[in-house]
Amino acid sequence: MLYKMLPLEGIRVIDLGRVWAGPLASRILADFGAEVIKIETITGRGDFTNLEAVVPEDFPGKYGGTKPWNRSGVFNDLNRNKKSLTLDLSNPSAKELFKKLVVLSDIVIENYSPRVMFNFGLNYDVLKSVKKDIIMLSMPAYGMKGPYSEFPGFGNTIESVGGITNFTGYAGAEPHLPGMITGDVISALQGVSAVMIAIRHRRLTGKGQCIDLSQAEAQTSIIGTQIIAYQMNMKETQRIGNSNPDMAPHGCYRCKGEDKWVAIAVASESEWESLCQAMDNPEWAKENRFSCIKQRQTHWRELDKYISSWTSNMEHMDVMKRLQSLGVPCGALLNGRELLDNEHLNSNGFFVEIPHKEAGIHKYAGSPLRLSATPPQYYLPAPLMGEHNQIILSGLLGLSESEIEEFSRSGAFGIEPKF
């Protein structure tokens, strides 16, 4: 039950998403009231986050118990506010149940390669024949068409083809994969935007549509400045590590303690003067080689050594607060424990405690989208596999007990994976 009316209440989403991009897109919709039914399979690879890619540290107490697929931290984080229905879509009976569900739904989200839904016989043209105004968000790695369209992809490979990884790394050195897979997040956010546009279009015209969202193109779309720069001067943008072409100093600086750091970004002379003030105006800061941003960029190695010698004697939170009090952009690098204990995040109620039947009570990152009239709500923990089979099949689809039993015998659904 929702505590209050939310803007997407009354919208039903069928979530076929796997790993991160698809599940995150549907979770954002669920946080604002959409009824999201996650379709899980009991055969094959499943969602990956709950069947294959889970390491012991992702489990409460570092073990998975007798049903590890219900205890994955990654899965439970990405699938709150959803219901679970298991359907083996290679099973003819399950396909028919899926089509019945489409008739009663508004949106289908999937991030398979294009051939998967086609091979299931559940591509957009088929679903449109079942429900003419259905909205389908397809998020394959490289889009529905083109020479790469059938290539499989994960976040780091998609970011690479999309152009992101080329800029990640130190000057004159090899590229580095980003420490966090941002490609899925970028794609999920753009997917949510596209879905909301399609909902608006349907309200105006009564027509649904297929959304073809290439995750690789989603990455390329945010590096437009580098593409324009190449066209203008025929030079490739170089990797620059922690530096910035418009700021100096700009980087990460070691602080007191084990693996403690701050990031400092100085964009103006007034900020530089404030930084010097915070460091008690050392004599070296008055040297000509540090007299302007251009000079500081040229001599950044020496500059960074001086700043690090100052920060290394201080706690990272103290450095941040001291510099921020003087108007210098600075941020302490926070690890997992520090994020959970962070005064700012907790004062804003960012983390939410969600009880789970098998994983227990844990804090999860809430939504950063705080709408004043319709804030997000967290009303359901991530579902157990097949937890809502009975409710959906009987209550929503209207199947009798004998029909459900027959479908179960056919292997159309279940509550545990078959490895």
N, C-alpha and C positions, 0 to 999 in steps of 0.2 A: 504493500500500500504506500502511495505517495503521501507525504505530509501535507502538501498543498499542491494546487494545480500548477503544472509546469508547462512551458510553451510547446513541447513536443509530445505531450500526452495525447493519446489517440493515434499516434503514428506507430506502426508495427514494422520492425526490421528483421529480416532473416539474415543472420550473420554466418557466412561461410568462411570468414577470414581465418588466416593461419599466421602464427608467429606474432608479428607486431603491427604492421601497417593496417591490415583489415580490422583486427580486434580493437586497436586504439581508436580508429574512426568510429566504430559502432559504440565503443564505451563512452565517447564524448556525447553521442546522441542519447545514450541511455542515462547519463548524468542529468540530462535536461528533460527527462520524462518519456522518451521513446521506449516502447516495449521491444526489447531485443531478444530474439530467440536464437541462441547459438546452436548451430548444427554441428555435432561432433560425430565422428565415425568410430566404430569399435574395431575396425579392421584397417590395415595399412598404416600410414604415417601419422594420421591424426593431426592435432594442432601443432605438434613438434615441441611446444613449450611444456606440455604436460606428459608427453610419451617418450621423447627421445633426448632432447637437449638439456635435460635437467641435471645439474651437478648437486652433490650432497649439500653444499652450502645454501642452496635454494630452498631447502626443506626446513621446517621448524625442527630444532634439535638435531639438524644434520642427518636426518634419516627420513625415509619416505613412508614408513609403516607398511601395512599390508596393501594399501591402495595409493601408491605414490602419485598416480595421475590426478588425485584429488587434493594433493598437498603442495603442489608446485607454487612457490612464491611468485614467479613470473606470470604463470597462468592466472592465479588468483588476483593479481594486481590489474591485469588487462581485461578481466571479464566480470568485474563487479556489476551489479544492477542488471544482470542478464539471466535468462532461463536456458536450460540445456535440454535439447532433444537430440537423441542419437539416431542417425539414419545412415545406413550404408547405401550411398547413392549409386553403387554398381548393381544394387538389387532392384529388379523391376517394381516390386511392391513398395519399396522405399521411395522410388521416383514418383510413384502415384501419390503417396502421402505428401511428398515435397510440393507437388503441383497443387494439391488441395490447400496446402499452407500458403502458397503464393497467392491464391485467389483471395485469401483473407488478409493479405499483407500489402504494404506500401513500397518497401524498399528491399532489395537484395544486394548484399555486399560480398564480394569475393576478390581474392588476390592471387588466384591460381594463374598459371600460364594459360593462354587462350584455348589450347586444345582440351583442357580438362573439362570445362563445362560443356564444350561441344561434344566430347566423347561420352559424357553422361547423358547427352540428349537434353540438356537443360540450359542451353545458351539463350541469349536475349530473345531471339526470334521465337523460340519455343515458349518462353515464359510470357511474351507479349500476346501470343495466341491464347494463353490461359487467362491472362488478365491484361487487358489492353492498355491500362494506365500505370502499369508497374514501372518503377524506377530501378534500374540496375546499375550499381557502381562496380565496374571491373577495374582492378588495379594490378595488371600484370607488370612484371619487371620492366619490359620494354614496349608496352602498348599492345593493342590488338592487331596492328598491321605493321608491315615492314620486315626487312630481312632479319632483324633480331627478335622478332615477336615471340618465337617459340623457345628462345633461350631461357633457361631457368636462372634465377638470380636471388641473392641475399643482399642485405643492406650494404656490405662493404664492396661487393662487385657492382652493384647498381650505382653507388656513389662514385665509383671509379669511372665507369662508362659515362656517367652524367657530368663528369668534369671536376667533382669536388676534391677527390683525393690528390689530383695533380698539384693543388695549392697547399697541401698539408705536409709540412716538413721543414727542415732547416736549409738555409741558403747553401747552395752548392752540394747538397747531399740528396740521398734518395727520398722519394715520397714516403709518407707514413699513413697507414690507415688511421682514421680518427679513433680516438679511444672509446667513443660511444657511437653507435650506429644511428646517425641523425637522419639517414635517408628515409627510414620507415616513418619517422615522426613528421617530416616535411610532407610526405605523401599522404599520411593520415589527415593532417590539417587541411591540405588542399582537397582531399576527398570529402571531408565534412562540408567545406564551402560549396563544392559542386553539388552535393546532395541537397543543401538548402536552396540553391538556385533552382534545381530541378523540381523541388516541392513547390516553390513559388510559381514556376512555369506551369505546373500541373493545375494549380489553383486558378490560374488565369485562362488556361486553354482546355483543361480536362484531359491532357495528354501526358503520358509518361515518356521516358526516354532512356537510352543507354549512355552511360558515362564511361568513356574510354580514358583512363588516367594512367599514363605511363609513369612509373615511379622514377625511371632514369630522367625523363624529361622534367619531372618535378624538381630534380636536383639542378639540371641545366638552367631552369628558369630563374634560379636565384643567383647565378653567377654572370648575369648579363653584362655587368660592367667589364669583366675580363674579356668577354667576346667582343664587345664594342672596342675595347682598347686595342685588341689585335687588329681589327679592321682599320682603325685609325692610324696606327703606326707600324703595323706588321711585326710587332714584337710580342713574344709570349710573356705573360705575367710570371715572375719568378717566385719560388718559394722563399719565404722570409722568416720562418720560425716564429719567434715571439715578438718580433719587431713590427712596426707599423710605419707606412710611408709618410704619415702626417703627424706622428707623435714621437716624443722622446723626452724622458725615458718611457719605455713601454715594454713590459715583460713580467716574469714571475721571479720573485726574490725570496731566498731562503730566510726563514725566521727561527727563533729559538725553539728547540724541541725536535723530535724525530719526524722528518718528512712534513714540516710545517712551512707554509709559503703564503705570500700575498701577491696579488697582481696589482700593478700600478700603471696608470695610463695618464700621461701629461700632455695636454693638447694646446696649451697656451703658455705665454711667458708669465702670466699672473699665477698660473698653477705651479709653474716651476719655482717661482719665488716663494710660494707657500710651502712647497716641498722642502726647499732649502731652510725655511723658517722652522719647520718641524724637526729638521736635522741639526738645529742650532747653528745655521749659517756657516758651514765648514769652509775653510780657506780654499780647498780644491774646487768648490762650486763657483768660485769667482774667476777661475782661469778662463782664458779666451776660448779654449776648445769646448767649453760648455756654455758659451754666451748666448746661443740661440739654438732653435730646434735643428737647423741644418748642421751646425757644428756638433751638437749632441748626437745626432744620427751618425755622423762620420766617426765619432769617438765613442760609440755605444759600448764597446767592450770594457773600456776603462770606466765609463760611467756606471755600468752595471756592477762592476766590482766594488766601487765606492758605496753604492746604494745597498748592496748585499751586506757589506761590512756593518752598515748601520742597522738594517732590519734583522740581521742574524742574532742580535743581542736582545731582541724584543719578542714578545708573544704576538702571534699573527693577528689575533683579534685586537690587541692594543694598537698595533700599527694601523690597522684599518680605521679604527675609531679616531685615532689621533689625526690621520691625514684627512679623513672625511670632515672632521670638525673645522679644518682649514680650507675646505673646498677642493681637495685633491681627490679625484676618482681612484678609489682603492678598494679591493675586495679580498678578504681572507679566503684561501682555498679550503673548502670544507669537505671532510670525508663523510661517510655514511653516519657514523655516530654523532658527529658534530651537526649534521643536518637535522637529525632527529631531536637533538637537544637545543637547536637554535632558537634564541629568544624571539627573533623577528618572525620566523615561520610559525612558531607556536602562539605568539600573540595574535596572529591573523587566523588561527585555526586551520592552517593549511593541511596538517596531517589529520586523518580520520581513523578512529579505531573501528575495525569491522570484524565482528565475530564470525568464524567459519566453523562448520560442524566438525571438520576433521583436522584443519590446520590450527584451530584455536584463534585467539584474539591477537591481532597485530595492527600496527599503524601502517597506513598506506598513504601515498601522496594523493591529495585531493585535486580538484580541478583549479587551475589558476584563473578560470573565467568566473569572475564574481559579478553577476548581474544584480543590480540593486533590488529589482522587483521579483526576479525569478532566479535566485541562486541555485546552483547544482545541489542535488540531494543524493544521499548514499543509502538506499533503502534495501538493497539485497547484496549479500556476499556473492562471490563467484560461485556458480553452481557446481554441485557434484556431477560427475558424468551421468547423463541420463536422468537427473533428479526430477525433471519436469515432464518426463515422457507421458505419464498417465494423465496429468492435468491437461497437457496440450492435445493429446490424441483423443481423449474422451471429452474434455470440457470445451476445447476450441474446435476440433475437427468433428466432434460428435460421433466418434466410433463407439460401438458397443463393446462389452467385455469380450465377447466371442470373436469379434473382428480384431481387437487388439491382440488376443491370444494367437489368432491365425497369422497375423503379421509378425509376431514374435517368433513363431515356429519357422517362418520363412527366412529368418535371419535379417529382417529389415532393420531391427534396432535391438538394443540391449543396454546394460548398465555397467559393463566392464569391457575393456579392450581385449581383443584376441591377438596375442603376439605370435 
